[in-house]
Amino acid sequence: MTNDDEILAILGDEYSRKILSILAKNELNALEISTKLDIPASTTYRKIKNLETLVLIKKTKVIRTLEGLDESYYKSLVSGIEVKFRDGEMSCKIEKFTMDEKIQRLWEKFSEK
């Protein structure tokens, strides 16, 4: 399976699209994602792994809970995905956040507090 095929498969999956969408706006852990989307945690972890493998999202931090468990938080790396069909071929162009946009998002996060 080519990278474009994998991207199209992700975009064809409702929950992967929703996870990508909410992580574009919020930094969340898997249980928060699971709760927001009302899907099983196991499904959420599987979708997160697929999105991470394609470098569409990334782990931003790991927090140790009071119970001694590690809780990972995720954020989208994608600002846009363009799908094209030309001459019988499908292709995907992924636009990732630039450094300026990352700095802006970080500044907005600090200014909320």
MOPAC internal coordinates of N, CA, C and O (Angstrom, degrees):
PM7 1SCF
backbone

  N    0.0000 0     0.00 0     0.00 0    0    0    0
  C    1.4621 1     0.00 0     0.00 0    1    0    0
  C    1.5299 1   108.76 1     0.00 0    2    1    0
  O    1.2310 1   120.46 1   -52.21 1    3    2    1
  N    1.3190 1   116.73 1   127.79 1    3    2    1
  C    1.4651 1   119.97 1   179.51 1    5    3    2
  C    1.5293 1   109.99 1   -76.92 1    6    5    3
  O    1.2310 1   121.16 1   -13.64 1    7    6    5
  N    1.3123 1   115.39 1   166.36 1    7    6    5
  C    1.4568 1   120.37 1   178.96 1    9    7    6
  C    1.5332 1   111.00 1   -59.57 1   10    9    7
  O    1.2310 1   120.22 1   138.33 1   11   10    9
  N    1.3478 1   117.18 1   -41.67 1   11   10    9
  C    1.4629 1   120.21 1   177.93 1   13   11   10
  C    1.5239 1   110.87 1   -60.81 1   14   13   11
  O    1.2310 1   120.35 1   138.65 1   15   14   13
  N    1.3413 1   116.93 1   -41.35 1   15   14   13
  C    1.4619 1   120.61 1   178.41 1   17   15   14
  C    1.5290 1   110.77 1   -62.66 1   18   17   15
  O    1.2310 1   120.85 1   140.29 1   19   18   17
  N    1.3250 1   115.98 1   -39.71 1   19   18   17
  C    1.4673 1   120.23 1   179.32 1   21   19   18
  C    1.5332 1   110.54 1   -66.27 1   22   21   19
  O    1.2310 1   120.44 1   139.18 1   23   22   21
  N    1.3265 1   116.77 1   -40.82 1   23   22   21
  C    1.4714 1   121.03 1   177.96 1   25   23   22
  C    1.5208 1   109.56 1   -63.27 1   26   25   23
  O    1.2310 1   120.26 1   134.65 1   27   26   25
  N    1.3289 1   117.11 1   -45.35 1   27   26   25
  C    1.4659 1   120.74 1   179.09 1   29   27   26
  C    1.5250 1   111.26 1   -62.50 1   30   29   27
  O    1.2310 1   120.22 1   142.07 1   31   30   29
  N    1.3326 1   117.19 1   -37.93 1   31   30   29
  C    1.4689 1   120.89 1   177.52 1   33   31   30
  C    1.5299 1   110.08 1   -63.62 1   34   33   31
  O    1.2310 1   120.34 1   137.62 1   35   34   33
  N    1.3221 1   116.95 1   -42.38 1   35   34   33
  C    1.4703 1   121.18 1   177.80 1   37   35   34
  C    1.5195 1   110.20 1   -62.68 1   38   37   35
  O    1.2310 1   120.38 1   134.57 1   39   38   37
  N    1.3359 1   116.88 1   -45.43 1   39   38   37
  C    1.4648 1   120.84 1  -179.37 1   41   39   38
  C    1.5269 1   111.47 1   -67.27 1   42   41   39
  O    1.2310 1   120.36 1   154.53 1   43   42   41
  N    1.3187 1   116.92 1   -25.47 1   43   42   41
  C    1.4505 1   121.20 1   177.92 1   45   43   42
  C    1.5134 1   113.17 1   -79.11 1   46   45   43
  O    1.2310 1   120.57 1   167.41 1   47   46   45
  N    1.3299 1   116.51 1   -12.59 1   47   46   45
  C    1.4632 1   121.13 1  -179.35 1   49   47   46
  C    1.5294 1   109.83 1   -94.99 1   50   49   47
  O    1.2310 1   120.90 1   -60.29 1   51   50   49
  N    1.3197 1   115.88 1   119.71 1   51   50   49
  C    1.4717 1   121.82 1  -175.13 1   53   51   50
  C    1.5264 1   112.58 1   -55.78 1   54   53   51
  O    1.2310 1   119.89 1   132.03 1   55   54   53
  N    1.3100 1   117.81 1   -47.97 1   55   54   53
  C    1.4668 1   119.99 1  -176.02 1   57   55   54
  C    1.5295 1   112.23 1   -70.34 1   58   57   55
  O    1.2310 1   120.12 1   143.82 1   59   58   57
  N    1.3257 1   117.38 1   -36.18 1   59   58   57
  C    1.4664 1   119.47 1   176.52 1   61   59   58
  C    1.5215 1   110.71 1   -63.13 1   62   61   59
  O    1.2310 1   120.50 1   138.19 1   63   62   61
  N    1.3367 1   116.65 1   -41.81 1   63   62   61
  C    1.4683 1   120.57 1   176.85 1   65   63   62
  C    1.5230 1   110.63 1   -61.56 1   66   65   63
  O    1.2310 1   120.64 1   136.02 1   67   66   65
  N    1.3348 1   116.38 1   -43.98 1   67   66   65
  C    1.4671 1   119.74 1  -179.00 1   69   67   66
  C    1.5270 1   111.33 1   -65.70 1   70   69   67
  O    1.2310 1   120.24 1   140.18 1   71   70   69
  N    1.3172 1   117.14 1   -39.82 1   71   70   69
  C    1.4681 1   120.72 1   178.10 1   73   71   70
  C    1.5268 1   109.57 1   -63.72 1   74   73   71
  O    1.2310 1   120.35 1   133.68 1   75   74   73
  N    1.3106 1   116.93 1   -46.32 1   75   74   73
  C    1.4686 1   121.42 1   178.09 1   77   75   74
  C    1.5238 1   110.65 1   -59.15 1   78   77   75
  O    1.2310 1   120.87 1   139.80 1   79   78   77
  N    1.3178 1   115.94 1   -40.20 1   79   78   77
  C    1.4627 1   121.38 1  -179.23 1   81   79   78
  C    1.5292 1   112.24 1   -66.42 1   82   81   79
  O    1.2310 1   120.03 1   131.85 1   83   82   81
  N    1.3377 1   117.55 1   -48.15 1   83   82   81
  C    1.4726 1   118.05 1  -177.56 1   85   83   82
  C    1.5218 1   111.96 1   -72.23 1   86   85   83
  O    1.2310 1   120.40 1   152.63 1   87   86   85
  N    1.3363 1   116.84 1   -27.37 1   87   86   85
  C    1.4629 1   118.78 1   178.21 1   89   87   86
  C    1.5305 1   111.88 1   -78.57 1   90   89   87
  O    1.2310 1   120.13 1   168.59 1   91   90   89
  N    1.3187 1   117.35 1   -11.41 1   91   90   89
  C    1.4646 1   120.36 1   173.77 1   93   91   90
  C    1.5263 1   110.07 1   -73.80 1   94   93   91
  O    1.2310 1   120.87 1   156.15 1   95   94   93
  N    1.3349 1   115.95 1   -23.85 1   95   94   93
  C    1.4689 1   120.57 1  -176.63 1   97   95   94
  C    1.5258 1   113.18 1  -107.21 1   98   97   95
  O    1.2310 1   120.70 1   153.64 1   99   98   97
  N    1.3414 1   116.26 1   -26.36 1   99   98   97
  C    1.4625 1   120.65 1  -173.90 1  101   99   98
  C    1.5171 1   111.19 1  -136.98 1  102  101   99
  O    1.2310 1   121.10 1   -29.05 1  103  102  101
  N    1.3121 1   115.51 1   150.95 1  103  102  101
  C    1.4574 1   122.29 1   171.11 1  105  103  102
  C    1.5276 1   105.94 1   -96.54 1  106  105  103
  O    1.2310 1   120.51 1   -63.57 1  107  106  105
  N    1.3334 1   116.63 1   116.43 1  107  106  105
  C    1.4659 1   120.66 1  -174.29 1  109  107  106
  C    1.5109 1   111.00 1  -134.26 1  110  109  107
  O    1.2310 1   121.02 1   -21.63 1  111  110  109
  N    1.3453 1   115.65 1   158.37 1  111  110  109
  C    1.4540 1   119.97 1   171.76 1  113  111  110
  C    1.5299 1   108.88 1   -93.82 1  114  113  111
  O    1.2310 1   120.41 1    -8.88 1  115  114  113
  N    1.3123 1   116.82 1   171.12 1  115  114  113
  C    1.4654 1   121.62 1  -174.41 1  117  115  114
  C    1.5310 1   112.24 1   -60.73 1  118  117  115
  O    1.2310 1   119.86 1   140.82 1  119  118  117
  N    1.3217 1   117.88 1   -39.18 1  119  118  117
  C    1.4655 1   119.62 1  -179.19 1  121  119  118
  C    1.5225 1   111.69 1   -69.18 1  122  121  119
  O    1.2310 1   120.17 1   144.65 1  123  122  121
  N    1.3247 1   117.28 1   -35.35 1  123  122  121
  C    1.4635 1   120.29 1   175.72 1  125  123  122
  C    1.5334 1   110.65 1   -65.74 1  126  125  123
  O    1.2310 1   120.97 1   139.39 1  127  126  125
  N    1.3220 1   115.74 1   -40.61 1  127  126  125
  C    1.4659 1   120.23 1   177.27 1  129  127  126
  C    1.5187 1   110.01 1   -62.85 1  130  129  127
  O    1.2310 1   121.21 1   133.26 1  131  130  129
  N    1.3207 1   115.29 1   -46.74 1  131  130  129
  C    1.4653 1   121.15 1   179.71 1  133  131  130
  C    1.5209 1   111.70 1   -57.45 1  134  133  131
  O    1.2310 1   120.52 1   136.56 1  135  134  133
  N    1.3132 1   116.60 1   -43.44 1  135  134  133
  C    1.4648 1   121.86 1   179.82 1  137  135  134
  C    1.5230 1   111.25 1   -67.26 1  138  137  135
  O    1.2310 1   120.44 1   133.22 1  139  138  137
  N    1.3329 1   116.75 1   -46.78 1  139  138  137
  C    1.4731 1   120.59 1  -179.10 1  141  139  138
  C    1.5255 1   112.13 1   -60.76 1  142  141  139
  O    1.2310 1   120.50 1   142.25 1  143  142  141
  N    1.3247 1   116.64 1   -37.75 1  143  142  141
  C    1.4581 1   120.54 1  -176.91 1  145  143  142
  C    1.5221 1   113.10 1   -94.97 1  146  145  143
  O    1.2310 1   120.54 1   174.25 1  147  146  145
  N    1.3332 1   116.57 1    -5.75 1  147  146  145
  C    1.4659 1   122.25 1  -179.56 1  149  147  146
  C    1.5358 1   110.90 1    55.77 1  150  149  147
  O    1.2310 1   121.51 1  -129.65 1  151  150  149
  N    1.3346 1   114.72 1    50.35 1  151  150  149
  C    1.4627 1   120.87 1   176.24 1  153  151  150
  C    1.5255 1   108.67 1  -126.96 1  154  153  151
  O    1.2310 1   120.07 1   -22.81 1  155  154  153
  N    1.3425 1   117.46 1   157.19 1  155  154  153
  C    1.4655 1   119.85 1  -179.99 1  157  155  154
  C    1.5309 1   112.12 1   -61.16 1  158  157  155
  O    1.2310 1   120.84 1   -32.77 1  159  158  157
  N    1.3205 1   115.99 1   147.23 1  159  158  157
  C    1.4661 1   121.21 1   179.56 1  161  159  158
  C    1.5279 1   110.80 1   -59.58 1  162  161  159
  O    1.2310 1   120.01 1   141.77 1  163  162  161
  N    1.3306 1   117.58 1   -38.23 1  163  162  161
  C    1.4681 1   120.19 1  -179.60 1  165  163  162
  C    1.5320 1   111.06 1   -61.60 1  166  165  163
  O    1.2310 1   120.18 1   140.65 1  167  166  165
  N    1.3195 1   117.27 1   -39.35 1  167  166  165
  C    1.4641 1   121.85 1   177.06 1  169  167  166
  C    1.5233 1   109.76 1   -64.95 1  170  169  167
  O    1.2310 1   120.79 1   136.63 1  171  170  169
  N    1.3220 1   116.10 1   -43.37 1  171  170  169
  C    1.4649 1   121.19 1   179.96 1  173  171  170
  C    1.5221 1   110.85 1   -60.19 1  174  173  171
  O    1.2310 1   120.06 1   132.33 1  175  174  173
  N    1.3274 1   117.49 1   -47.67 1  175  174  173
  C    1.4678 1   120.86 1  -179.77 1  177  175  174
  C    1.5283 1   111.18 1   -61.44 1  178  177  175
  O    1.2310 1   120.12 1   139.79 1  179  178  177
  N    1.3194 1   117.38 1   -40.21 1  179  178  177
  C    1.4645 1   121.65 1   179.42 1  181  179  178
  C    1.5371 1   110.85 1   -64.22 1  182  181  179
  O    1.2310 1   120.67 1   136.02 1  183  182  181
  N    1.3260 1   116.33 1   -43.98 1  183  182  181
  C    1.4703 1   120.75 1   179.88 1  185  183  182
  C    1.5288 1   110.41 1   -66.53 1  186  185  183
  O    1.2310 1   120.36 1   138.75 1  187  186  185
  N    1.3270 1   116.92 1   -41.25 1  187  186  185
  C    1.4696 1   121.65 1   178.00 1  189  187  186
  C    1.5259 1   110.10 1   -59.28 1  190  189  187
  O    1.2310 1   120.61 1   135.55 1  191  190  189
  N    1.3328 1   116.45 1   -44.45 1  191  190  189
  C    1.4683 1   120.35 1  -179.72 1  193  191  190
  C    1.5214 1   110.53 1   -60.42 1  194  193  191
  O    1.2310 1   119.98 1   136.19 1  195  194  193
  N    1.3300 1   117.64 1   -43.81 1  195  194  193
  C    1.4685 1   121.50 1   178.79 1  197  195  194
  C    1.5294 1   111.37 1   -63.04 1  198  197  195
  O    1.2310 1   120.50 1   136.77 1  199  198  197
  N    1.3300 1   116.66 1   -43.23 1  199  198  197
  C    1.4677 1   121.02 1   179.69 1  201  199  198
  C    1.5268 1   111.54 1   -65.91 1  202  201  199
  O    1.2310 1   120.83 1   142.39 1  203  202  201
  N    1.3308 1   116.01 1   -37.61 1  203  202  201
  C    1.4733 1   120.61 1   177.36 1  205  203  202
  C    1.5219 1   111.41 1   -67.36 1  206  205  203
  O    1.2310 1   120.37 1   139.05 1  207  206  205
  N    1.3239 1   116.89 1   -40.95 1  207  206  205
  C    1.4637 1   121.87 1  -179.95 1  209  207  206
  C    1.5268 1   111.11 1   -59.53 1  210  209  207
  O    1.2310 1   120.50 1   142.95 1  211  210  209
  N    1.3351 1   116.64 1   -37.05 1  211  210  209
  C    1.4643 1   121.67 1   179.26 1  213  211  210
  C    1.5303 1   112.55 1   -87.07 1  214  213  211
  O    1.2310 1   120.58 1  -175.71 1  215  214  213
  N    1.3267 1   116.50 1     4.29 1  215  214  213
  C    1.4656 1   124.66 1   179.01 1  217  215  214
  C    1.5362 1   110.74 1    56.33 1  218  217  215
  O    1.2310 1   121.06 1  -136.77 1  219  218  217
  N    1.3348 1   115.57 1    43.23 1  219  218  217
  C    1.4539 1   121.71 1   174.85 1  221  219  218
  C    1.5273 1   110.77 1   -96.73 1  222  221  219
  O    1.2310 1   120.84 1   154.58 1  223  222  221
  N    1.3294 1   116.01 1   -25.42 1  223  222  221
  C    1.4672 1   122.28 1   173.97 1  225  223  222
  C    1.5203 1   107.38 1  -132.76 1  226  225  223
  O    1.2310 1   121.15 1   -15.31 1  227  226  225
  N    1.3269 1   115.40 1   164.69 1  227  226  225
  C    1.4661 1   118.55 1   175.45 1  229  227  226
  C    1.5166 1   109.89 1  -142.56 1  230  229  227
  O    1.2310 1   121.97 1   -24.73 1  231  230  229
  N    1.3023 1   113.84 1   155.27 1  231  230  229
  C    1.4588 1   121.62 1   174.80 1  233  231  230
  C    1.5137 1   106.84 1   -76.67 1  234  233  231
  O    1.2310 1   120.52 1   -54.71 1  235  234  233
  N    1.3318 1   116.62 1   125.29 1  235  234  233
  C    1.4552 1   119.75 1  -176.67 1  237  235  234
  C    1.5187 1   113.00 1   -98.65 1  238  237  235
  O    1.2310 1   120.98 1   150.96 1  239  238  237
  N    1.3261 1   115.72 1   -29.04 1  239  238  237
  C    1.4672 1   118.78 1   178.64 1  241  239  238
  C    1.5156 1   109.27 1  -164.23 1  242  241  239
  O    1.2310 1   121.65 1   -19.23 1  243  242  241
  N    1.3187 1   114.45 1   160.77 1  243  242  241
  C    1.4659 1   121.79 1   175.86 1  245  243  242
  C    1.5159 1   106.90 1  -127.80 1  246  245  243
  O    1.2310 1   120.97 1   -53.95 1  247  246  245
  N    1.3265 1   115.75 1   126.05 1  247  246  245
  C    1.4643 1   121.39 1  -179.07 1  249  247  246
  C    1.5273 1   108.69 1  -115.62 1  250  249  247
  O    1.2310 1   121.08 1   -44.17 1  251  250  249
  N    1.3107 1   115.54 1   135.83 1  251  250  249
  C    1.4679 1   120.54 1   176.75 1  253  251  250
  C    1.5182 1   108.17 1   -85.68 1  254  253  251
  O    1.2310 1   120.06 1   -56.33 1  255  254  253
  N    1.3341 1   117.49 1   123.67 1  255  254  253
  C    1.4683 1   122.10 1  -179.21 1  257  255  254
  C    1.5197 1   109.96 1   -78.90 1  258  257  255
  O    1.2310 1   120.85 1   -10.40 1  259  258  257
  N    1.3218 1   115.98 1   169.60 1  259  258  257
  C    1.4667 1   120.84 1   177.15 1  261  259  258
  C    1.5257 1   111.65 1   -62.26 1  262  261  259
  O    1.2310 1   120.81 1   154.41 1  263  262  261
  N    1.3233 1   116.05 1   -25.59 1  263  262  261
  C    1.4637 1   121.21 1   178.41 1  265  263  262
  C    1.5282 1   112.03 1   -80.51 1  266  265  263
  O    1.2310 1   120.17 1   176.81 1  267  266  265
  N    1.3260 1   117.27 1    -3.19 1  267  266  265
  C    1.4518 1   122.13 1   179.25 1  269  267  266
  C    1.5259 1   114.07 1    86.78 1  270  269  267
  O    1.2310 1   120.11 1  -167.26 1  271  270  269
  N    1.3286 1   117.39 1    12.74 1  271  270  269
  C    1.4551 1   121.36 1   179.43 1  273  271  270
  C    1.5264 1   110.16 1   -96.78 1  274  273  271
  O    1.2310 1   120.89 1   -30.62 1  275  274  273
  N    1.3282 1   115.91 1   149.38 1  275  274  273
  C    1.4584 1   120.61 1   176.01 1  277  275  274
  C    1.5222 1   109.58 1   -86.22 1  278  277  275
  O    1.2310 1   120.88 1   -47.90 1  279  278  277
  N    1.3162 1   115.93 1   132.10 1  279  278  277
  C    1.4627 1   122.49 1   179.45 1  281  279  278
  C    1.5239 1   108.17 1  -118.53 1  282  281  279
  O    1.2310 1   120.44 1   -66.03 1  283  282  281
  N    1.3352 1   116.76 1   113.97 1  283  282  281
  C    1.4618 1   122.00 1  -177.34 1  285  283  282
  C    1.5210 1   110.54 1   -91.99 1  286  285  283
  O    1.2310 1   121.05 1   -38.93 1  287  286  285
  N    1.3295 1   115.60 1   141.07 1  287  286  285
  C    1.4620 1   122.59 1   176.68 1  289  287  286
  C    1.5191 1   108.65 1  -112.60 1  290  289  287
  O    1.2310 1   120.99 1   -32.76 1  291  290  289
  N    1.3273 1   115.71 1   147.24 1  291  290  289
  C    1.4589 1   122.18 1  -173.98 1  293  291  290
  C    1.5213 1   111.35 1  -128.68 1  294  293  291
  O    1.2310 1   121.58 1   -25.15 1  295  294  293
  N    1.3374 1   114.58 1   154.85 1  295  294  293
  C    1.4643 1   122.19 1   177.71 1  297  295  294
  C    1.5204 1   107.83 1  -145.53 1  298  297  295
  O    1.2310 1   120.65 1   -32.27 1  299  298  297
  N    1.3211 1   116.36 1   147.73 1  299  298  297
  C    1.4624 1   121.51 1   178.20 1  301  299  298
  C    1.5209 1   110.20 1   -73.29 1  302  301  299
  O    1.2310 1   120.70 1   -36.85 1  303  302  301
  N    1.3225 1   116.27 1   143.15 1  303  302  301
  C    1.4572 1   122.36 1   174.02 1  305  303  302
  C    1.5220 1   111.04 1   -99.78 1  306  305  303
  O    1.2310 1   120.71 1   173.54 1  307  306  305
  N    1.3377 1   116.25 1    -6.46 1  307  306  305
  C    1.4555 1   122.66 1  -170.35 1  309  307  306
  C    1.5242 1   111.90 1  -100.06 1  310  309  307
  O    1.2310 1   121.12 1   -51.95 1  311  310  309
  N    1.3156 1   115.47 1   128.05 1  311  310  309
  C    1.4643 1   119.40 1   173.59 1  313  311  310
  C    1.5215 1   110.58 1   -98.17 1  314  313  311
  O    1.2310 1   120.19 1   160.97 1  315  314  313
  N    1.3448 1   117.25 1   -19.03 1  315  314  313
  C    1.4570 1   120.63 1   177.54 1  317  315  314
  C    1.5187 1   111.64 1  -171.41 1  318  317  315
  O    1.2310 1   120.96 1   -26.28 1  319  318  317
  N    1.3280 1   115.77 1   153.72 1  319  318  317
  C    1.4611 1   122.08 1   174.58 1  321  319  318
  C    1.5254 1   107.06 1  -132.77 1  322  321  319
  O    1.2310 1   121.19 1   -53.14 1  323  322  321
  N    1.3154 1   115.34 1   126.86 1  323  322  321
  C    1.4583 1   121.03 1   179.06 1  325  323  322
  C    1.5236 1   108.19 1  -112.59 1  326  325  323
  O    1.2310 1   120.59 1   -54.43 1  327  326  325
  N    1.3351 1   116.48 1   125.57 1  327  326  325
  C    1.4589 1   121.93 1   178.85 1  329  327  326
  C    1.5201 1   107.82 1  -108.74 1  330  329  327
  O    1.2310 1   120.93 1   -49.54 1  331  330  329
  N    1.3356 1   115.83 1   130.46 1  331  330  329
  C    1.4680 1   121.01 1  -179.82 1  333  331  330
  C    1.5243 1   110.07 1  -124.57 1  334  333  331
  O    1.2310 1   121.61 1   -35.03 1  335  334  333
  N    1.3242 1   114.52 1   144.97 1  335  334  333
  C    1.4529 1   121.45 1   171.77 1  337  335  334
  C    1.5242 1   106.95 1  -123.97 1  338  337  335
  O    1.2310 1   120.46 1   -66.25 1  339  338  337
  N    1.3325 1   116.73 1   113.75 1  339  338  337
  C    1.4545 1   120.98 1  -176.50 1  341  339  338
  C    1.5322 1   108.69 1  -143.48 1  342  341  339
  O    1.2310 1   121.26 1   -48.18 1  343  342  341
  N    1.3142 1   115.19 1   131.82 1  343  342  341
  C    1.4680 1   121.77 1   178.19 1  345  343  342
  C    1.5322 1   111.89 1    52.75 1  346  345  343
  O    1.2310 1   121.09 1  -140.63 1  347  346  345
  N    1.3259 1   115.53 1    39.37 1  347  346  345
  C    1.4609 1   120.59 1   177.08 1  349  347  346
  C    1.5154 1   115.13 1    78.81 1  350  349  347
  O    1.2310 1   120.00 1  -173.20 1  351  350  349
  N    1.3185 1   117.60 1     6.80 1  351  350  349
  C    1.4661 1   121.72 1  -178.61 1  353  351  350
  C    1.5244 1   110.74 1  -119.45 1  354  353  351
  O    1.2310 1   120.88 1   -41.72 1  355  354  353
  N    1.3205 1   115.93 1   138.28 1  355  354  353
  C    1.4654 1   122.20 1   174.97 1  357  355  354
  C    1.5198 1   108.07 1   -96.99 1  358  357  355
  O    1.2310 1   120.97 1   -37.88 1  359  358  357
  N    1.3099 1   115.75 1   142.12 1  359  358  357
  C    1.4608 1   120.50 1   174.95 1  361  359  358
  C    1.5239 1   109.19 1  -144.03 1  362  361  359
  O    1.2310 1   121.70 1   -25.18 1  363  362  361
  N    1.3060 1   114.36 1   154.82 1  363  362  361
  C    1.4656 1   120.97 1   179.29 1  365  363  362
  C    1.5195 1   109.16 1  -125.25 1  366  365  363
  O    1.2310 1   121.38 1   -41.85 1  367  366  365
  N    1.3132 1   114.97 1   138.15 1  367  366  365
  C    1.4636 1   120.81 1   174.49 1  369  367  366
  C    1.5218 1   106.64 1  -119.76 1  370  369  367
  O    1.2310 1   120.81 1   -59.06 1  371  370  369
  N    1.3072 1   116.05 1   120.94 1  371  370  369
  C    1.4621 1   121.53 1  -178.26 1  373  371  370
  C    1.5197 1   109.01 1  -102.69 1  374  373  371
  O    1.2310 1   121.13 1   -53.58 1  375  374  373
  N    1.3235 1   115.44 1   126.42 1  375  374  373
  C    1.4583 1   121.22 1   175.22 1  377  375  374
  C    1.5254 1   107.40 1  -102.91 1  378  377  375
  O    1.2310 1   121.38 1   -57.08 1  379  378  377
  N    1.3094 1   114.97 1   122.92 1  379  378  377
  C    1.4642 1   119.49 1  -179.67 1  381  379  378
  C    1.5222 1   109.14 1  -103.87 1  382  381  379
  O    1.2310 1   121.60 1   -23.42 1  383  382  381
  N    1.3197 1   114.54 1   156.58 1  383  382  381
  C    1.4514 1   119.80 1   178.16 1  385  383  382
  C    1.5183 1   109.48 1   -59.92 1  386  385  383
  O    1.2310 1   120.72 1   -42.65 1  387  386  385
  N    1.3330 1   116.23 1   137.35 1  387  386  385
  C    1.4542 1   120.97 1   176.53 1  389  387  386
  C    1.5294 1   108.53 1   -83.37 1  390  389  387
  O    1.2310 1   121.07 1   -10.94 1  391  390  389
  N    1.3067 1   115.55 1   169.06 1  391  390  389
  C    1.4651 1   120.07 1   179.29 1  393  391  390
  C    1.5243 1   110.46 1   -59.87 1  394  393  391
  O    1.2310 1   119.90 1   140.43 1  395  394  393
  N    1.3474 1   117.79 1   -39.57 1  395  394  393
  C    1.4648 1   120.86 1   178.62 1  397  395  394
  C    1.5234 1   111.02 1   -59.77 1  398  397  395
  O    1.2310 1   120.47 1   137.36 1  399  398  397
  N    1.3463 1   116.70 1   -42.64 1  399  398  397
  C    1.4620 1   120.58 1   179.80 1  401  399  398
  C    1.5216 1   110.95 1   -67.20 1  402  401  399
  O    1.2310 1   120.37 1   143.36 1  403  402  401
  N    1.3355 1   116.90 1   -36.64 1  403  402  401
  C    1.4677 1   120.77 1   178.21 1  405  403  402
  C    1.5291 1   110.29 1   -64.77 1  406  405  403
  O    1.2310 1   120.60 1   137.32 1  407  406  405
  N    1.3291 1   116.45 1   -42.68 1  407  406  405
  C    1.4644 1   120.76 1   178.94 1  409  407  406
  C    1.5276 1   109.86 1   -64.65 1  410  409  407
  O    1.2310 1   120.45 1   138.51 1  411  410  409
  N    1.3473 1   116.74 1   -41.49 1  411  410  409
  C    1.4600 1   121.48 1   177.84 1  413  411  410
  C    1.5278 1   110.88 1   -60.77 1  414  413  411
  O    1.2310 1   120.25 1   135.22 1  415  414  413
  N    1.3401 1   117.12 1   -44.78 1  415  414  413
  C    1.4779 1   120.71 1   179.35 1  417  415  414
  C    1.5254 1   110.65 1   -63.73 1  418  417  415
  O    1.2310 1   120.51 1   140.78 1  419  418  417
  N    1.3396 1   116.63 1   -39.22 1  419  418  417
  C    1.4622 1   120.53 1   178.39 1  421  419  418
  C    1.5231 1   110.11 1   -64.98 1  422  421  419
  O    1.2310 1   120.19 1   136.10 1  423  422  421
  N    1.3235 1   117.24 1   -43.90 1  423  422  421
  C    1.4633 1   121.88 1   178.60 1  425  423  422
  C    1.5314 1   110.40 1   -60.97 1  426  425  423
  O    1.2310 1   120.21 1   136.77 1  427  426  425
  N    1.3279 1   117.20 1   -43.23 1  427  426  425
  C    1.4766 1   121.32 1   178.85 1  429  427  426
  C    1.5261 1   110.36 1   -62.83 1  430  429  427
  O    1.2310 1   120.55 1   141.72 1  431  430  429
  N    1.3165 1   116.56 1   -38.28 1  431  430  429
  C    1.4646 1   120.70 1   179.27 1  433  431  430
  C    1.5243 1   110.16 1   -62.86 1  434  433  431
  O    1.2310 1   120.26 1   135.52 1  435  434  433
  N    1.3321 1   117.11 1   -44.48 1  435  434  433
  C    1.4657 1   120.34 1   179.90 1  437  435  434
  C    1.5348 1   111.98 1   -69.56 1  438  437  435
  O    1.2310 1   120.36 1   146.13 1  439  438  437
  N    1.3122 1   116.93 1   -33.87 1  439  438  437
  C    1.4684 1   119.73 1  -177.56 1  441  439  438
  C    1.5215 1   112.07 1   -74.60 1  442  441  439
  O    1.2310 1   119.49 1   162.87 1  443  442  441
  N    1.3424 1   118.58 1   -17.13 1  443  442  441
  C    1.4657 1   122.65 1   177.19 1  445  443  442
  C    1.5250 1   111.36 1   -71.34 1  446  445  443
  O    1.2310 1   120.51 1   155.66 1  447  446  445
  N    1.2979 1   116.62 1   -24.34 1  447  446  445
  C    1.4836 1   120.48 1  -173.43 1  449  447  446
  C    1.4792 1   113.00 1   -86.15 1  450  449  447
  O    1.2310 1   120.10 1   180.00 1  451  450  449

